[in-house]
């Protein structure tokens, strides 16, 4: 290169993952790029549960870089380190195998000089390749490296070309190529692990804490998938405590892409990579996520994008219903309702009850979304709400006692949210849990129960359950030495699952009392109403909202009242 250009932009899609080098140095500090997506069709893959249809959309992401700071006059060398990532899974420890193809690369380098001259350099047969010192790489089983094959100057102008050969042409996946806009994965800090043991040439280290996992995902050690149930449960807590707007924008596109092209079914993971679940608590992410996104951020873009998919999912749920009750999902799947409640699965709230609850809530969310978007709601909406609510009453309400599902789990709380039942339903719910010393709910029932108790004016009871120390309690997991949330209350399964963390939002909305006026969004109209909990003498915390930081502290006075001090965003109203 005789003269440096004024502009040098490179666009790269390297599947599964890639690192970009220029003249021997990494161009950026991103890891696990590009972000995983529904790359292309999974029909024919060796999946644990049957895959019966194509997805609604397939896409691969590319990234853009400014190469100008990396270029020098004279010869320049660009290098790419490709790995399997999710694209080429040779081994997997759960949910089957998804093989999309061998690692492959596409890049375009656009150069422009001050005199108007331009050049475009693309991947092609002039691109050279060779195996690296990483002999095997797998997201589940790690890497095998041969350091004797490591060539440190492989991407420098002086590097010998011995062993390099022309790249092989490859068909591109049948997909949509889209620029990656979501926040990248990066190394933020370095840990120094402790050596625990060494046996037969193998070393076991302890990092002192769980070091992987992101919202949304189920666990960092087993499936490692974006489960729609786990993700929808925890999305509000994450939005209130973390900088995750870009993450959820990306993940919601994954959900839309993962929708069944023929049926409208929302699968249990997005990007779709297998996994068990149910049609309501998992599939309901199609409406629960964009509604929460609008509520927290004051942004209707996900509702705009997802409204047609919400309609298709509601049609799907209707097609899996009998007499207003959701009774089945896809053939060969699980069709779960509640999950991870203590005791055997058959003792939990009936799956049909839970899935019909989420169906009704989805119908009502569709009505609200139509109003927000100034669209006409489907003509069948109100009739289906009426039919399913009446069906729940017929099948699960006991007129002799006022209970739903014989009072199992948090069934009465589910019903109260739907405004079903009578005064006894509320009385039975409160009486049951006043007598309880531990929770009996799973990942869906726990947040529904606790939120409803706060709404019923039973803040002290909700707090007592949150801080209880029985067999099914958060205290029990902490006492057992847990530093992350467990999948099951008894610790019999994964020790790093996020879904019970949904109740974290109650620390802010109830304990601190930071709420939004009904009908408002984006924290532009704030109400401060801390829950009355005699066991607490003070509380303090803050959240960052689109309007700015909301900071609240309250102290209990000798008279038992709460003295509240707060700092609100300048443009926010305090109602």
Backbone torsions as a table, in degrees:
resi	resn	phi	psi	omega
1	UNK	NA	107.4	-176.7
2	UNK	-71.4	-35.3	-178.8
3	UNK	-132.8	134.7	178.3
4	UNK	-67.6	140.0	179.2
5	UNK	-74.7	166.0	173.9
6	UNK	-85.3	-20.2	-178.1
7	UNK	-145.9	136.9	177.7
8	UNK	-146.9	101.9	-178.7
9	UNK	-118.1	131.9	178.1
10	UNK	-120.7	135.3	175.4
11	UNK	-111.4	130.4	-172.7
12	UNK	-133.0	132.0	165.9
13	UNK	-123.0	109.6	179.8
14	UNK	-121.1	115.8	-174.6
15	UNK	-109.7	137.8	-6.9
16	UNK	-69.8	-55.2	176.9
17	UNK	-122.1	157.5	177.1
18	UNK	-144.2	155.3	164.9
19	UNK	-116.4	139.2	179.1
20	UNK	-107.1	131.1	178.9
21	UNK	-122.0	148.9	171.7
22	UNK	-136.8	120.9	179.1
23	UNK	53.0	42.2	171.9
24	UNK	89.1	-1.6	-176.8
25	UNK	-123.9	147.0	174.6
26	UNK	-62.0	137.2	-179.6
27	UNK	-79.7	-29.6	-177.9
28	UNK	-145.0	-178.2	-179.4
29	UNK	-115.2	20.5	179.7
30	UNK	-80.4	145.3	175.8
31	UNK	-121.6	160.9	177.5
32	UNK	52.7	48.1	178.6
33	UNK	-112.6	141.8	-0.8
34	UNK	-77.3	161.6	178.3
35	UNK	-60.2	144.8	-178.7
36	UNK	-66.9	147.0	-179.7
37	UNK	-144.9	-178.3	167.5
38	UNK	-78.2	89.0	-170.9
39	UNK	-60.1	-49.5	-178.5
40	UNK	-164.8	-172.8	-172.2
41	UNK	-60.0	141.8	175.5
42	UNK	-105.2	3.5	178.0
43	UNK	-60.4	131.4	-178.7
44	UNK	93.4	-8.6	177.1
45	UNK	-71.3	155.7	-178.7
46	UNK	-83.9	80.9	-174.2
47	UNK	-97.8	150.2	178.4
48	UNK	-64.6	-41.2	177.5
49	UNK	-111.4	145.0	-174.0
50	UNK	-60.1	142.2	172.8
51	UNK	-109.6	115.8	-170.1
52	UNK	-103.3	-12.6	-173.4
53	UNK	-150.1	164.5	175.0
54	UNK	-73.1	162.6	174.8
55	UNK	-86.0	164.1	-178.7
56	UNK	-69.0	-28.6	-178.8
57	UNK	-155.4	148.7	174.6
58	UNK	-125.2	137.0	179.4
59	UNK	-150.7	149.0	170.6
60	UNK	-121.3	143.8	-176.1
61	UNK	-100.5	143.6	172.5
62	UNK	-120.0	158.4	179.3
63	UNK	-119.8	149.1	178.1
64	UNK	-113.2	143.5	-179.7
65	UNK	-136.2	148.0	171.0
66	UNK	-90.6	110.0	-176.8
67	UNK	-89.2	-8.3	-172.9
68	UNK	-54.3	-44.0	180.0
69	UNK	-65.3	-14.9	-175.5
70	UNK	-95.9	-10.1	-173.1
71	UNK	-92.7	152.2	176.6
72	UNK	-132.4	161.5	173.1
73	UNK	-66.8	145.9	-176.9
74	UNK	96.7	-149.0	-175.9
75	UNK	-80.7	136.7	175.4
76	UNK	-126.1	145.3	-179.2
77	UNK	-125.6	128.6	172.8
78	UNK	-104.7	139.2	179.5
79	UNK	-135.1	150.3	179.1
80	UNK	-131.5	130.6	175.8
81	UNK	-105.0	114.5	-176.5
82	UNK	-102.8	140.6	174.6
83	UNK	-131.2	167.9	-174.1
84	UNK	-68.0	-42.1	-176.4
85	UNK	54.1	-144.3	176.0
86	UNK	-83.2	-12.0	-172.9
87	UNK	-74.3	-39.7	-177.3
88	UNK	-125.7	86.8	-177.0
89	UNK	-93.7	105.5	179.0
90	UNK	-82.9	-26.4	177.3
91	UNK	-144.7	149.3	179.3
92	UNK	-153.6	143.9	-173.8
93	UNK	-97.5	4.0	179.0
94	UNK	-163.7	149.9	170.4
95	UNK	69.0	22.6	174.5
96	UNK	86.3	-167.4	-177.6
97	UNK	-126.2	136.7	179.0
98	UNK	-121.5	103.7	-178.9
99	UNK	-108.2	111.2	-179.3
100	UNK	-95.0	-17.4	-177.6
101	UNK	146.8	178.4	178.2
102	UNK	-79.8	157.8	177.2
103	UNK	-53.6	140.9	-177.5
104	UNK	-150.6	162.4	-170.9
105	UNK	-137.8	140.2	170.1
106	UNK	-137.8	130.0	176.3
107	UNK	-143.7	154.9	173.7
108	UNK	-137.5	123.7	178.0
109	UNK	-110.0	115.8	180.0
110	UNK	-103.7	122.5	-178.9
111	UNK	-115.9	142.8	177.0
112	UNK	-142.0	135.2	-178.8
113	UNK	-107.2	161.3	-177.9
114	UNK	-58.9	-28.2	-177.9
115	UNK	-83.2	5.8	178.7
116	UNK	96.7	-9.2	179.2
117	UNK	-68.9	141.3	178.8
118	UNK	-131.9	159.9	175.6
119	UNK	-149.8	146.7	177.0
120	UNK	-126.1	120.0	178.9
121	UNK	-111.4	123.3	-175.7
122	UNK	-118.8	158.1	172.0
123	UNK	-63.4	141.5	-177.9
124	UNK	-177.2	-164.3	-177.4
125	UNK	-64.7	-18.0	176.4
126	UNK	-74.0	-16.9	176.2
127	UNK	-73.5	133.2	-178.0
128	UNK	-105.2	154.1	178.3
129	UNK	-142.8	158.3	171.9
130	UNK	-159.2	156.4	175.9
131	UNK	-65.7	149.8	178.5
132	UNK	-98.9	-174.1	177.1
133	UNK	-77.6	-4.2	174.3
134	UNK	-90.5	106.6	-173.4
135	UNK	-79.3	-35.2	177.5
136	UNK	-140.8	144.5	174.2
137	UNK	-146.3	131.8	-174.7
138	UNK	-150.3	132.9	-176.9
139	UNK	-62.4	-25.6	-176.8
140	UNK	-98.3	-27.6	-172.7
141	UNK	-120.0	5.5	173.3
142	UNK	83.4	-158.7	-174.7
143	UNK	-123.7	150.7	168.4
144	UNK	-115.8	119.9	-176.8
145	UNK	-117.6	144.2	172.3
146	UNK	-116.3	99.1	-175.4
147	UNK	-66.2	-18.4	177.1
148	UNK	-67.1	-22.2	179.6
149	UNK	-92.5	-2.1	-177.8
150	UNK	-68.2	126.0	177.4
151	UNK	-117.3	100.4	-171.1
152	UNK	-67.6	-27.8	-178.2
153	UNK	-99.8	23.9	-172.2
154	UNK	-60.2	-23.9	-176.0
155	UNK	-113.1	26.5	178.7
156	UNK	-106.6	154.6	-180.0
157	UNK	-58.0	-26.1	-176.8
158	UNK	-88.4	-2.2	-175.3
159	UNK	-66.1	136.6	175.7
160	UNK	-68.7	151.6	-178.0
161	UNK	-97.5	15.0	178.6
162	UNK	-60.8	128.3	178.2
163	UNK	89.4	-10.7	178.4
164	UNK	-84.1	146.5	-179.3
165	UNK	-143.9	160.3	-178.4
166	UNK	-59.8	139.7	178.0
167	UNK	-64.1	148.7	-179.0
168	UNK	-89.5	137.2	176.2
169	UNK	-67.5	149.9	-178.0
170	UNK	-146.8	143.7	174.7
171	UNK	-67.6	135.8	174.1
172	UNK	-71.1	148.2	174.5
173	UNK	-59.0	149.2	173.7
174	UNK	-76.3	96.4	-167.7
175	UNK	-159.0	174.9	173.9
176	UNK	-105.9	127.0	179.7
177	UNK	-89.1	121.8	-172.4
178	UNK	-131.9	140.4	178.2
179	UNK	-69.3	135.2	178.5
180	UNK	-76.2	124.4	-179.5
181	UNK	-114.6	-12.0	-174.5
182	UNK	-76.1	157.9	179.3
183	UNK	-59.8	143.0	-177.4
184	UNK	-84.2	162.9	167.5
185	UNK	-83.0	135.7	179.3
186	UNK	-141.2	159.4	171.9
187	UNK	-80.0	118.5	-177.9
188	UNK	-100.9	-31.7	179.3
189	UNK	-155.2	165.3	-177.9
190	UNK	-118.2	132.6	178.7
191	UNK	-104.7	151.3	175.7
192	UNK	-112.4	100.5	-177.0
193	UNK	-74.3	159.8	177.8
194	UNK	-101.7	136.1	177.1
195	UNK	-76.3	120.5	-179.7
196	UNK	-93.0	-41.6	-175.6
197	UNK	-160.0	156.7	175.8
198	UNK	-137.1	121.0	-177.2
199	UNK	-138.2	126.8	175.5
200	UNK	50.7	43.8	177.3
201	UNK	80.9	1.1	179.1
202	UNK	-107.4	139.7	-179.2
203	UNK	-116.3	136.0	178.8
204	UNK	-110.9	122.8	-178.0
205	UNK	-114.0	152.5	174.6
206	UNK	-118.0	120.8	179.9
207	UNK	-84.1	-8.9	176.9
208	UNK	86.4	-8.5	179.4
209	UNK	-163.6	160.7	172.2
210	UNK	-70.1	132.7	-168.9
211	UNK	-120.6	10.4	179.0
212	UNK	-142.2	164.7	-178.9
213	UNK	119.1	146.4	176.3
214	UNK	-151.3	155.6	178.6
215	UNK	-90.7	123.1	4.3
216	UNK	-99.0	136.7	168.1
217	UNK	-161.2	168.2	179.5
218	UNK	-88.2	-55.2	-178.9
219	UNK	-156.4	152.1	-177.1
220	UNK	-88.6	3.0	-171.7
221	UNK	-124.6	-13.7	-175.8
222	UNK	-118.4	-96.0	-179.7
223	UNK	-70.8	-42.2	-179.3
224	UNK	62.6	40.0	-173.6
225	UNK	-116.1	158.4	177.7
226	UNK	-82.9	74.8	-178.5
227	UNK	-66.2	128.9	-177.4
228	UNK	-67.2	-31.6	177.7
229	UNK	-67.7	-51.9	178.4
230	UNK	-58.9	-42.1	-176.0
231	UNK	-67.9	-41.5	-179.7
232	UNK	-71.9	-33.7	-179.6
233	UNK	-63.3	-39.8	-172.2
234	UNK	-98.8	-0.2	-171.0
235	UNK	-63.7	-41.4	-179.4
236	UNK	-66.4	-41.7	177.7
237	UNK	-60.6	-41.3	179.7
238	UNK	-67.8	-42.1	-179.1
239	UNK	-64.8	-29.9	179.9
240	UNK	-79.9	-21.2	-171.5
241	UNK	-119.5	-15.1	-174.2
242	UNK	-132.3	161.3	177.1
243	UNK	-87.7	83.9	-169.2
244	UNK	-124.6	13.0	-176.7
245	UNK	-58.9	-48.0	179.6
246	UNK	-63.3	-35.5	177.9
247	UNK	-62.2	-46.4	-177.8
248	UNK	-72.2	-29.0	173.6
249	UNK	-62.6	-42.5	178.4
250	UNK	-67.2	-45.3	-174.9
251	UNK	-67.9	-34.0	178.4
252	UNK	-65.9	-35.0	174.1
253	UNK	-63.0	-37.2	175.0
254	UNK	-60.6	-41.5	179.1
255	UNK	-62.7	-45.1	180.0
256	UNK	-64.1	-41.7	178.0
257	UNK	-64.7	-31.4	-175.4
258	UNK	-80.0	-13.6	-178.3
259	UNK	-58.5	142.0	179.2
260	UNK	-60.6	127.8	-176.7
261	UNK	-65.7	-32.6	-177.3
262	UNK	-93.6	-42.9	-169.8
263	UNK	-97.2	-27.3	-171.9
264	UNK	87.4	3.8	178.7
265	UNK	-62.5	134.6	172.6
266	UNK	-96.7	116.2	-175.8
267	UNK	-73.5	177.0	-172.7
268	UNK	-82.2	-11.6	177.7
269	UNK	-136.1	149.6	175.9
270	UNK	-147.6	122.6	-2.6
271	UNK	-55.1	151.4	-174.3
272	UNK	-74.1	113.4	179.8
273	UNK	-138.6	38.6	179.6
274	UNK	84.1	-169.9	177.4
275	UNK	111.0	146.7	-178.7
276	UNK	-93.2	161.8	179.4
277	UNK	170.5	-148.7	-178.8
278	UNK	-146.0	166.3	-174.1
279	UNK	-73.6	-25.4	-174.6
280	UNK	-93.7	-64.7	-177.6
281	UNK	-63.8	-28.3	177.4
282	UNK	-93.8	-55.3	-179.1
283	UNK	-61.8	-28.0	-180.0
284	UNK	-62.8	-9.8	175.8
285	UNK	-56.4	-25.1	-177.8
286	UNK	-63.3	-27.2	175.3
287	UNK	-110.4	-32.1	-176.7
288	UNK	-65.6	-40.9	-178.8
289	UNK	-66.8	-51.5	-179.0
290	UNK	-66.9	-29.5	176.4
291	UNK	-67.7	-42.6	176.8
292	UNK	-65.2	-39.3	179.3
293	UNK	-60.1	-44.1	178.1
294	UNK	-66.9	-41.3	-177.8
295	UNK	-64.8	-43.9	-175.8
296	UNK	-79.2	-46.3	-172.1
297	UNK	-98.1	-10.4	-176.0
298	UNK	66.4	32.8	-172.8
299	UNK	-124.4	119.0	-177.9
300	UNK	-92.8	6.3	-172.3
301	UNK	-63.0	-38.5	179.2
302	UNK	-69.9	-35.2	175.5
303	UNK	-64.2	-42.3	177.5
304	UNK	-59.3	-46.5	-177.1
305	UNK	-69.7	-37.3	-171.0
306	UNK	-96.8	-6.4	-175.2
307	UNK	-55.4	-46.7	177.8
308	UNK	-60.3	-36.8	178.6
309	UNK	-67.7	-35.4	176.0
310	UNK	-60.6	-44.3	179.3
311	UNK	-61.3	-44.1	-179.3
312	UNK	-64.0	-38.5	177.8
313	UNK	-66.1	-40.2	177.3
314	UNK	-63.1	-38.7	175.7
315	UNK	-64.3	-39.0	177.0
316	UNK	-61.3	-48.1	-179.0
317	UNK	-60.9	-38.0	176.9
318	UNK	-64.1	-37.8	-179.2
319	UNK	-70.1	-17.8	178.5
320	UNK	-103.6	18.9	-178.1
321	UNK	-112.1	152.9	172.8
322	UNK	-131.7	122.5	-179.6
323	UNK	53.5	40.4	175.2
324	UNK	86.4	-3.7	-179.0
325	UNK	-109.3	130.4	176.5
326	UNK	-73.8	118.8	-171.2
327	UNK	-118.2	-11.1	-177.1
328	UNK	-156.5	166.5	176.2
329	UNK	-126.0	-133.9	179.5
330	UNK	-88.4	146.1	-178.7
331	UNK	-60.3	130.3	179.3
332	UNK	89.4	-3.8	179.3
333	UNK	-94.2	-172.0	-174.0
334	UNK	-90.4	-41.2	-175.3
335	UNK	55.3	54.8	-179.5
336	UNK	-76.1	159.3	169.3
337	UNK	-113.4	-100.4	173.0
338	UNK	-71.6	159.5	-179.4
339	UNK	-149.3	141.4	175.4
340	UNK	65.9	26.6	167.9
341	UNK	-76.6	152.4	179.2
342	UNK	-64.9	147.6	-179.2
343	UNK	92.5	176.4	-177.9
344	UNK	-69.4	156.0	-177.7
345	UNK	-56.5	-36.8	-176.9
346	UNK	-68.4	-14.9	178.2
347	UNK	-89.8	-4.6	-179.6
348	UNK	-78.8	170.4	173.5
349	UNK	-55.4	139.5	-179.9
350	UNK	-54.5	138.5	-179.5
351	UNK	-59.6	-36.8	-179.2
352	UNK	-62.2	-36.8	178.8
353	UNK	-65.0	-48.4	-178.4
354	UNK	-63.9	-45.4	-177.3
355	UNK	-67.5	-35.2	176.7
356	UNK	-70.2	-35.5	173.7
357	UNK	-56.2	-49.4	-178.4
358	UNK	-68.3	-30.5	175.3
359	UNK	-64.3	-47.4	179.0
360	UNK	-62.4	-44.8	177.8
361	UNK	-61.4	-35.1	177.0
362	UNK	-67.7	-39.1	176.1
363	UNK	-61.5	-42.2	179.8
364	UNK	-70.2	-36.9	176.4
365	UNK	-64.5	-36.9	177.6
366	UNK	-63.4	-40.2	177.2
367	UNK	-61.5	-44.3	179.7
368	UNK	-67.0	-41.2	179.8
369	UNK	-63.7	-41.0	179.0
370	UNK	-59.6	-40.5	178.9
371	UNK	-67.2	-42.6	179.9
372	UNK	-63.7	-35.3	-176.3
373	UNK	-93.5	1.1	-178.5
374	UNK	57.9	45.3	176.8
375	UNK	-117.3	159.5	178.2
376	UNK	-82.8	125.2	179.5
377	UNK	-69.7	153.5	178.1
378	UNK	-56.4	144.4	-176.6
379	UNK	-62.9	-26.3	-175.5
380	UNK	-87.5	-1.2	-169.9
381	UNK	-59.8	-56.6	-174.8
382	UNK	-64.1	-37.5	-179.7
383	UNK	-66.0	-37.1	179.4
384	UNK	-71.7	-35.8	174.1
385	UNK	-59.6	-49.8	-179.3
386	UNK	-59.8	-46.1	-175.9
387	UNK	-64.0	-42.0	-177.6
388	UNK	-74.3	-36.0	176.8
389	UNK	-65.7	-41.5	177.2
390	UNK	-65.5	-35.3	178.4
391	UNK	-65.4	-40.9	176.8
392	UNK	-61.5	-41.2	178.6
393	UNK	-63.3	-45.1	-178.3
394	UNK	-62.8	-43.6	-171.0
395	UNK	-87.7	-33.9	-168.3
396	UNK	-118.4	-10.6	-178.5
397	UNK	-92.8	131.2	177.8
398	UNK	-101.0	107.9	-178.1
399	UNK	-67.3	-15.3	179.0
400	UNK	-77.4	-33.0	-175.0
401	UNK	-114.1	-23.3	-174.4
402	UNK	86.1	5.4	-178.9
403	UNK	-91.5	153.7	166.9
404	UNK	-105.8	138.7	177.4
405	UNK	53.7	38.2	179.9
406	UNK	57.7	23.1	179.0
407	UNK	78.1	11.9	-178.9
408	UNK	-64.8	142.7	175.9
409	UNK	49.3	-138.0	-179.9
410	UNK	-102.3	30.1	-176.1
411	UNK	-54.5	-40.6	-179.4
412	UNK	-67.2	-29.7	176.3
413	UNK	-70.0	-42.1	174.7
414	UNK	-54.3	-48.4	-176.9
415	UNK	-64.6	-41.5	-179.6
416	UNK	-62.1	-37.4	177.5
417	UNK	-62.0	-34.9	178.0
418	UNK	-83.3	0.8	-177.5
419	UNK	62.1	38.9	176.8
420	UNK	-107.4	160.2	-179.4
421	UNK	90.2	-162.5	-179.4
422	UNK	-137.4	-167.4	-176.1
423	UNK	-59.0	-31.4	-179.6
424	UNK	-67.5	-29.5	179.2
425	UNK	-60.4	-45.3	176.5
426	UNK	-65.9	-46.2	-178.5
427	UNK	-60.4	-43.3	-179.6
428	UNK	-66.0	-39.4	178.7
429	UNK	-60.1	-49.5	-177.5
430	UNK	-67.1	-43.4	-178.7
431	UNK	-63.2	-40.8	-179.6
432	UNK	-59.3	-47.8	-173.7
433	UNK	-83.5	-18.5	170.3
434	UNK	-67.0	-30.5	179.7
435	UNK	-87.7	-8.1	-175.2
436	UNK	-86.1	148.9	175.6
437	UNK	-110.9	0.4	-179.1
438	UNK	-157.7	165.7	176.7
439	UNK	-78.6	154.1	174.1
440	UNK	-129.5	26.1	-173.3
441	UNK	-115.0	160.6	178.9
442	UNK	-104.3	-153.9	-171.1
443	UNK	-69.1	-27.2	178.5
444	UNK	-93.7	-42.4	-177.5
445	UNK	-67.2	-32.0	-177.0
446	UNK	-62.7	-54.4	178.7
447	UNK	-66.6	-35.1	179.2
448	UNK	-64.5	-43.7	178.4
449	UNK	-61.4	-52.4	-173.7
450	UNK	-66.4	-42.0	177.6
451	UNK	-62.7	-41.8	-178.7
452	UNK	-67.4	-37.0	176.4
453	UNK	-61.8	-41.5	175.1
454	UNK	-60.4	-42.2	179.9
455	UNK	-65.5	-32.6	-178.8
456	UNK	-78.6	2.6	-178.1
457	UNK	82.4	16.8	-178.1
458	UNK	-107.0	51.3	-177.8
459	UNK	-62.0	-39.5	-178.6
460	UNK	-64.2	-38.0	178.1
461	UNK	-68.2	-43.8	177.8
462	UNK	-59.8	-41.9	179.3
463	UNK	-64.5	-40.5	179.8
464	UNK	-62.9	-38.7	177.6
465	UNK	-69.9	-38.4	178.0
466	UNK	-61.7	-34.2	-175.5
467	UNK	-107.2	10.4	179.7
468	UNK	-63.9	162.3	-176.5
469	UNK	-123.7	24.7	179.2
470	UNK	-76.3	-173.7	-177.7
471	UNK	-60.1	-36.0	178.3
472	UNK	-108.5	85.0	-176.4
473	UNK	-155.1	157.1	175.9
474	UNK	-68.2	-34.3	179.3
475	UNK	-63.4	-37.2	-178.3
476	UNK	-62.3	-42.0	179.3
477	UNK	-67.0	-38.2	178.8
478	UNK	-66.5	-42.0	178.8
479	UNK	-63.5	-26.6	178.1
480	UNK	-80.2	1.4	177.4
481	UNK	95.2	9.0	-177.4
482	UNK	-68.0	138.4	172.0
483	UNK	-110.7	-6.6	173.7
484	UNK	-136.0	164.4	-177.0
485	UNK	-74.7	146.6	-179.7
486	UNK	-93.0	159.3	175.4
487	UNK	-75.6	-37.3	-179.0
488	UNK	-122.7	144.8	-177.5
489	UNK	-58.3	-34.4	-175.7
490	UNK	-86.8	0.8	177.5
491	UNK	75.7	15.2	-175.1
492	UNK	-78.3	-10.2	-177.4
493	UNK	-126.5	-141.4	-177.2
494	UNK	-59.5	141.9	176.1
495	UNK	-104.0	18.7	177.5
496	UNK	-151.0	82.4	178.6
497	UNK	-133.5	137.8	-171.9
498	UNK	-87.8	-15.1	-159.7
499	UNK	-63.9	-32.9	176.9
500	UNK	-70.0	-11.1	176.1
501	UNK	-71.8	-0.8	177.6
502	UNK	-56.7	-30.2	-176.1
503	UNK	-74.6	-6.8	177.7
504	UNK	-56.9	-34.0	-178.5
505	UNK	-61.1	-25.8	180.0
506	UNK	-65.8	-24.5	175.8
507	UNK	-60.3	-32.3	-176.5
508	UNK	-96.2	-42.9	-176.0
509	UNK	-79.3	-28.0	-176.5
510	UNK	-113.0	-54.6	-177.7
511	UNK	-62.8	-50.0	175.3
512	UNK	-82.3	-25.4	177.2
513	UNK	79.4	23.7	178.9
514	UNK	-82.9	107.1	-177.7
515	UNK	-130.1	166.5	175.6
516	UNK	-106.8	144.0	176.0
517	UNK	-59.7	141.0	-177.8
518	UNK	-55.0	130.1	-179.9
519	UNK	91.1	-8.7	179.4
520	UNK	-97.4	170.4	-179.6
521	UNK	-153.0	165.0	177.4
522	UNK	67.9	14.7	177.9
523	UNK	57.7	37.6	174.9
524	UNK	-85.8	-21.6	179.6
525	UNK	-131.4	101.9	-167.9
526	UNK	-106.7	140.0	172.6
527	UNK	-117.2	131.1	176.2
528	UNK	-105.3	111.8	-177.3
529	UNK	-146.0	75.5	-180.0
530	UNK	-60.4	144.0	178.3
531	UNK	-68.2	146.4	177.9
532	UNK	-86.1	103.4	-177.7
533	UNK	-126.9	98.8	-174.6
534	UNK	-55.4	-28.3	-177.5
535	UNK	-71.0	-17.7	-179.7
536	UNK	-99.2	133.8	179.0
537	UNK	-99.2	-22.2	178.2
538	UNK	-163.0	162.0	173.8
539	UNK	-155.4	147.6	-179.8
540	UNK	-150.2	141.1	177.4
541	UNK	179.9	178.5	-179.5
542	UNK	-153.0	157.4	172.8
543	UNK	-131.5	150.9	174.2
544	UNK	-99.6	122.9	-177.0
545	UNK	-116.3	168.5	175.0
546	UNK	-58.3	-27.0	179.0
547	UNK	-82.1	-16.5	-176.6
548	UNK	134.1	-174.5	-177.3
549	UNK	-81.2	134.3	174.5
550	UNK	-110.8	116.0	-179.1
551	UNK	-116.3	131.4	-177.5
552	UNK	-134.7	138.3	168.0
553	UNK	-138.2	137.1	172.3
554	UNK	-132.4	149.1	177.5
555	UNK	-129.9	141.5	178.3
556	UNK	-81.7	128.1	179.9
557	UNK	-82.0	165.2	176.6
558	UNK	-56.8	-24.6	179.1
559	UNK	-84.3	-3.0	177.7
560	UNK	91.9	-3.4	177.2
561	UNK	-84.2	170.7	-178.9
562	UNK	-106.5	125.4	173.4
563	UNK	-95.6	115.3	-172.4
564	UNK	-107.6	130.4	169.3
565	UNK	-120.3	143.1	-175.2
566	UNK	-149.7	155.3	169.5
567	UNK	-125.6	120.0	-176.5
568	UNK	-113.2	157.4	175.3
569	UNK	-59.6	148.4	-174.8
570	UNK	-57.4	-36.9	-174.9
571	UNK	-95.1	1.5	-178.9
572	UNK	-85.3	142.3	176.2
573	UNK	-92.5	141.4	175.8
574	UNK	-105.1	109.1	-179.8
575	UNK	-92.3	NA	NA
